[in-house]
Amino acid sequence: MSSLKKSVMGIFDRWKASTCKANLQLAGKRCTLQRNKVIKSQRVAEREIAEMLRQGREEKARIKAEQLIANQKMESAYDILETHCELLFTRIQYIDQSKECPPDLICPVATLIYAEKRLTVPEMANCVRQFELKYGRTWCQQHIDNSSQDVAPKLVGLLTISPPSETMVLDALEEIANKFEVEWERPPTIEEKLATAPGALNVSSFPPFPMPSTPPSVTQHPQQVSPSASEPTVLPETASSPDKDNSGFVPNPEADEIDFEDLEKEEESISKPQPEPEEHTSPAKAPSEASSQGTSRRTSSRPSIPNPSPFAPPLPPSLRKKIPGEDDEEDDLPPARPSISGHRIS
């Protein structure tokens, strides 16, 4: 019956600034009480740990130190929540007047919603209920698992359940031993044991890497001037290289003295065949050589006629082209006398 009554009352619930303000004030006071309670439990735990170290019960002291570290985290978490509750308590009128959550108050509201599921503070649950009525269940749901990333990162780290490291436990034991003046020698950690093992690689045994004593200078020479963007860059000239223009052409002073007529004469002399040396011939061979020379002169005056194809038929005289030089040979022959009745008169 009571659950049905609560469900019916929840349907007709509405946002009330006065209710939210009262719950915020009560939640802040509750956080203060819880923080003071944790501090008292820490003092008792420190005395117990010191007594265990005197008796040589180091393993049990380590377990107690882990619980002490968790209580220290809880103390810091209650301190943060108390600050956020006081901030929202002073800005409740601003929250009531605005339809949506103000940007500068998103982190405090999201932090309260995130911590309500992880801490036992009844007044904080009532505040979260009022925020659901004000901004909607969907908006508050995204802050429960911090999917919106609006929760204070420090509080997320403090409320995360994770065992402390061995170094943190030994530091806490050493601090308690010094506080209560207990003679206790800190044992080495596993990392330190592995580092000092005989077969372990000791990085400190290697020589240090040589570093330059002075960093390289990046200043410019006083004679050098950095070229500006508007002026073109001109490379310095050297004595060994000739003057060159931008095109890369190197002038040749001997090119102007060349005579092209001499070049043509040299080419003709090279292409002209050299005369063969004369051989002594006998008087009997002289007439034959003279006749052969006359024949060769006559034939050389004729132009060269390409040989017809052996498969082509001979052309008739009417279609045959006239070869220059044939008329000249016919003119050299003596004219024939006319014949009477078919007989040639000599």
C-alpha positions as CSV (number, residue, x, y, z in Angstrom):
1,M,0.0,0.0,0.0
2,S,2.8,2.3,0.8
3,S,4.6,1.7,-2.5
4,L,1.3,2.4,-4.4
5,K,0.9,5.6,-2.5
6,K,4.5,6.6,-3.3
7,S,3.9,5.9,-7.0
8,V,0.7,7.9,-7.1
9,M,2.4,10.8,-5.3
10,G,5.3,10.6,-7.7
11,I,2.9,11.1,-10.7
12,F,1.6,14.4,-9.3
13,D,5.0,15.7,-8.1
14,R,6.3,18.9,-9.5
15,W,9.4,21.0,-9.3
16,K,9.5,23.1,-6.2
17,A,12.4,25.4,-5.6
18,S,11.8,25.5,-1.9
19,T,11.9,21.7,-1.6
20,C,15.1,21.5,-3.6
21,K,16.7,24.3,-1.6
22,A,16.0,22.6,1.7
23,N,17.3,19.3,0.5
24,L,20.5,20.9,-0.8
25,Q,21.1,22.4,2.6
26,L,20.5,19.1,4.3
27,A,22.7,17.3,1.8
28,G,25.6,19.7,2.5
29,K,25.3,19.2,6.2
30,R,25.2,15.4,5.7
31,C,28.4,15.5,3.7
32,T,30.0,17.5,6.5
33,L,29.0,14.9,9.1
34,Q,30.2,12.0,6.9
35,R,33.5,13.7,6.3
36,N,34.1,14.2,10.0
37,K,33.2,10.6,10.7
38,V,35.7,9.5,8.1
39,I,38.4,11.6,9.6
40,K,37.8,10.1,13.1
41,S,38.0,6.6,11.7
42,Q,41.3,7.5,10.0
43,R,42.9,8.6,13.3
44,V,41.9,5.3,14.9
45,A,43.2,3.3,11.9
46,E,46.6,5.1,12.0
47,R,47.0,4.1,15.7
48,E,46.2,0.5,14.9
49,I,48.6,0.4,12.0
50,A,51.4,1.9,14.1
51,E,50.8,-0.8,16.8
52,M,50.9,-3.5,14.1
53,L,54.3,-2.2,12.9
54,R,55.7,-2.3,16.4
55,Q,54.6,-5.9,16.8
56,G,56.0,-6.9,13.4
57,R,52.6,-7.7,11.7
58,E,53.4,-6.0,8.5
59,E,51.0,-8.0,6.3
60,K,48.0,-7.0,8.4
61,A,49.3,-3.4,8.5
62,R,49.3,-3.3,4.7
63,I,45.7,-4.4,4.5
64,K,44.7,-1.8,7.1
65,A,46.7,0.8,5.1
66,E,44.7,0.0,1.9
67,Q,41.5,0.7,3.8
68,L,43.0,3.9,5.2
69,I,43.8,5.1,1.6
70,A,40.2,4.4,0.6
71,N,38.9,6.4,3.5
72,Q,41.2,9.3,2.5
73,K,39.6,9.3,-1.0
74,M,36.1,9.3,0.5
75,E,37.0,12.3,2.7
76,S,38.1,14.2,-0.4
77,A,34.9,13.2,-2.2
78,Y,32.6,14.4,0.6
79,D,34.5,17.7,0.7
80,I,33.9,18.2,-3.1
81,L,30.2,17.4,-2.7
82,E,29.8,19.7,0.2
83,T,31.2,22.6,-1.9
84,H,28.8,21.8,-4.8
85,C,25.8,21.6,-2.5
86,E,26.6,25.1,-1.1
87,L,27.0,26.5,-4.6
88,L,23.6,25.2,-5.8
89,F,22.0,26.3,-2.5
90,T,23.0,29.9,-3.2
91,R,22.0,29.8,-6.9
92,I,18.6,28.1,-6.4
93,Q,16.7,31.2,-7.6
94,Y,18.7,31.3,-10.8
95,I,17.9,27.6,-11.4
96,D,14.2,28.2,-10.7
97,Q,13.9,31.1,-13.2
98,S,15.8,29.4,-16.1
99,K,14.0,26.7,-18.1
100,E,17.2,24.8,-18.9
101,C,20.2,24.2,-16.7
102,P,22.6,27.2,-16.8
103,P,25.9,26.3,-18.4
104,D,28.0,27.3,-15.3
105,L,25.9,25.0,-13.1
106,I,25.9,21.9,-15.3
107,C,29.0,20.5,-13.6
108,P,27.7,20.8,-10.0
109,V,24.3,19.3,-10.9
110,A,25.9,16.4,-12.9
111,T,28.3,15.8,-10.0
112,L,25.5,15.4,-7.5
113,I,23.6,13.0,-9.8
114,Y,26.7,10.9,-10.3
115,A,27.5,10.7,-6.6
116,E,24.0,9.9,-5.5
117,K,24.2,6.3,-6.9
118,R,27.6,5.7,-5.2
119,L,27.2,7.3,-1.7
120,T,24.6,6.8,1.0
121,V,23.2,10.3,1.4
122,P,19.4,10.3,1.5
123,E,19.0,14.1,1.2
124,M,21.1,14.0,-2.0
125,A,18.6,11.5,-3.5
126,N,15.8,14.0,-2.9
127,C,17.8,16.7,-4.7
128,V,18.3,14.4,-7.7
129,R,14.5,13.8,-7.8
130,Q,13.8,17.5,-8.0
131,F,16.3,17.9,-10.8
132,E,14.5,15.1,-12.7
133,L,11.3,17.0,-12.4
134,K,12.9,20.2,-13.5
135,Y,15.0,19.0,-16.5
136,G,13.6,15.5,-17.3
137,R,14.7,12.0,-16.6
138,T,16.6,11.6,-19.9
139,W,18.8,14.6,-19.1
140,C,19.6,13.2,-15.7
141,Q,20.2,9.7,-17.0
142,Q,23.2,10.8,-19.1
143,H,25.0,12.0,-15.9
144,I,24.6,8.8,-13.9
145,D,27.3,6.9,-15.9
146,N,29.1,10.2,-16.9
147,S,28.3,9.6,-20.6
148,S,28.1,13.4,-21.0
149,Q,31.6,13.9,-19.5
150,D,30.2,16.8,-17.4
151,V,31.0,15.3,-14.0
152,A,34.0,16.7,-12.1
153,P,37.0,14.6,-13.1
154,K,38.5,14.6,-9.6
155,L,35.4,13.2,-8.1
156,V,35.2,10.4,-10.7
157,G,38.8,9.4,-9.8
158,L,38.0,9.4,-6.1
159,L,34.9,7.3,-6.4
160,T,36.4,4.8,-8.8
161,I,36.9,1.5,-7.0
162,S,40.5,0.4,-7.6
163,P,43.1,-1.1,-5.3
164,P,46.1,1.1,-4.4
165,S,49.5,0.4,-5.7
166,E,52.2,-1.1,-3.6
167,T,54.1,2.1,-3.6
168,M,51.1,4.0,-2.2
169,V,50.7,1.5,0.6
170,L,54.4,1.6,1.6
171,D,54.3,5.4,1.5
172,A,51.3,5.4,3.9
173,L,53.1,2.9,6.2
174,E,56.3,5.0,6.2
175,E,54.3,8.2,7.0
176,I,52.6,6.5,9.9
177,A,55.8,5.0,11.2
178,N,57.5,8.5,11.2
179,K,54.4,10.1,12.8
180,F,54.3,7.7,15.8
181,E,58.1,7.2,15.9
182,V,58.0,3.5,15.1
183,E,61.3,1.8,14.0
184,W,60.4,0.3,10.7
185,E,62.5,-0.3,7.6
186,R,60.8,0.0,4.3
187,P,61.0,-3.1,2.2
188,P,61.8,-2.8,-1.5
189,T,59.0,-3.1,-4.0
190,I,58.7,-5.8,-6.7
191,E,60.0,-3.3,-9.3
192,E,63.0,-2.5,-7.2
193,K,63.8,-6.1,-6.6
194,L,63.6,-6.8,-10.4
195,A,65.8,-3.8,-11.1
196,T,68.5,-5.0,-8.6
197,A,68.5,-8.6,-9.6
198,P,71.8,-10.1,-10.9
199,G,70.6,-10.9,-14.4
200,A,68.5,-7.7,-14.7
201,L,69.4,-5.1,-17.2
202,N,70.6,-2.1,-15.3
203,V,70.0,1.0,-17.4
204,S,72.2,3.2,-15.0
205,S,75.3,1.1,-15.9
206,F,75.3,2.4,-19.5
207,P,77.4,5.5,-20.1
208,P,75.3,8.6,-20.6
209,F,74.7,9.8,-24.1
210,P,77.1,12.6,-25.0
211,M,75.2,15.9,-25.4
212,P,76.6,19.0,-26.9
213,S,77.9,21.5,-24.4
214,T,76.6,24.4,-26.3
215,P,73.6,24.4,-28.6
216,P,74.3,25.2,-32.2
217,S,74.0,28.9,-32.9
218,V,71.1,29.9,-35.1
219,T,72.1,33.6,-35.4
220,Q,73.0,34.9,-38.8
221,H,76.4,36.3,-39.7
222,P,76.5,40.1,-39.4
223,Q,77.4,40.5,-43.1
224,Q,74.6,38.3,-44.2
225,V,71.2,39.9,-44.8
226,S,68.1,37.8,-45.0
227,P,66.5,38.4,-48.4
228,S,63.1,39.9,-48.4
229,A,60.2,38.5,-50.3
230,S,60.0,41.4,-52.7
231,E,63.7,41.4,-53.8
232,P,65.1,38.5,-56.0
233,T,67.8,36.3,-54.6
234,V,71.2,36.9,-56.3
235,L,73.9,34.3,-56.0
236,P,77.4,35.4,-55.4
237,E,79.8,35.3,-58.3
238,T,83.0,33.3,-58.2
239,A,86.2,33.9,-60.1
240,S,86.6,30.4,-61.5
241,S,83.2,30.4,-63.3
242,P,82.5,32.6,-66.3
243,D,79.8,35.1,-66.4
244,K,76.5,33.5,-67.1
245,D,73.1,35.0,-67.7
246,N,69.9,33.6,-66.4
247,S,69.3,31.5,-69.5
248,G,72.6,29.5,-69.0
249,F,74.1,30.6,-72.5
250,V,77.9,31.0,-72.5
251,P,79.1,33.3,-75.3
252,N,82.0,32.1,-77.6
253,P,84.3,34.9,-78.7
254,E,85.7,32.8,-81.6
255,A,82.2,32.3,-83.1
256,D,82.3,35.8,-84.7
257,E,85.6,35.1,-86.6
258,I,84.4,32.0,-88.4
259,D,84.2,32.3,-92.2
260,F,81.5,30.2,-93.7
261,E,83.0,30.3,-97.2
262,D,86.1,28.6,-96.0
263,L,84.0,25.9,-94.5
264,E,82.2,25.3,-97.8
265,K,85.5,25.0,-99.6
266,E,86.8,22.5,-97.0
267,E,83.6,20.4,-97.5
268,E,84.0,20.4,-101.3
269,S,87.7,19.4,-101.0
270,I,86.8,16.6,-98.7
271,S,83.9,15.3,-100.9
272,K,85.9,15.6,-104.2
273,P,87.6,12.3,-105.2
274,Q,91.3,12.4,-105.4
275,P,92.9,11.6,-108.8
276,E,94.6,8.3,-109.1
277,P,98.4,8.3,-109.9
278,E,99.3,7.8,-113.6
279,E,100.8,4.6,-114.5
280,H,103.4,4.1,-117.3
281,T,101.7,2.3,-120.2
282,S,103.2,0.7,-123.3
283,P,102.7,2.3,-126.7
284,A,100.6,-0.6,-127.8
285,K,98.0,0.0,-125.1
286,A,97.9,3.8,-125.7
287,P,95.4,3.7,-128.7
288,S,93.1,1.3,-126.9
289,E,93.1,3.4,-123.8
290,A,92.4,6.6,-125.9
291,S,89.5,4.9,-127.6
292,S,88.1,3.6,-124.3
293,Q,88.4,7.1,-122.9
294,G,86.5,8.6,-125.8
295,T,83.8,6.0,-125.4
296,S,83.5,6.7,-121.7
297,R,83.3,10.4,-122.3
298,R,80.5,9.9,-124.7
299,T,78.6,7.6,-122.4
300,S,79.2,9.8,-119.4
301,S,77.5,12.7,-121.1
302,R,74.3,10.7,-121.2
303,P,72.1,10.8,-118.1
304,S,71.7,7.6,-116.1
305,I,68.6,5.7,-117.0
306,P,67.2,3.4,-114.4
307,N,67.0,-0.2,-115.5
308,P,63.5,-1.3,-116.3
309,S,62.0,-4.2,-114.4
310,P,62.8,-7.5,-116.0
311,F,59.1,-8.5,-115.8
312,A,57.8,-5.4,-117.6
313,P,57.1,-5.7,-121.4
314,P,59.1,-3.5,-123.8
315,L,57.4,-0.2,-124.7
316,P,56.6,0.6,-128.4
317,P,58.7,3.3,-130.0
318,S,55.7,5.7,-130.1
319,L,55.3,5.6,-126.3
320,R,58.9,5.5,-125.5
321,K,60.2,8.7,-124.0
322,K,62.9,10.6,-125.8
323,I,66.2,10.4,-124.0
324,P,68.2,13.6,-124.2
325,G,71.4,13.2,-126.1
326,E,70.0,10.8,-128.8
327,D,69.3,13.6,-131.3
328,D,72.8,14.8,-130.9
329,E,74.2,11.4,-131.9
330,E,72.0,11.2,-135.0
331,D,73.0,14.6,-136.1
332,D,76.7,13.6,-136.1
333,L,76.0,10.8,-138.7
334,P,76.4,11.8,-142.4
335,P,73.1,12.2,-144.3
336,A,72.2,9.3,-146.6
337,R,71.8,9.9,-150.4
338,P,68.4,9.5,-151.9
339,S,67.9,6.2,-153.7
340,I,66.2,5.8,-157.1
341,S,63.9,2.9,-157.6
342,G,64.9,1.3,-154.5
343,H,68.7,1.4,-155.4
344,R,71.0,3.4,-153.4
345,I,73.4,5.5,-155.4
346,S,76.8,5.6,-153.9
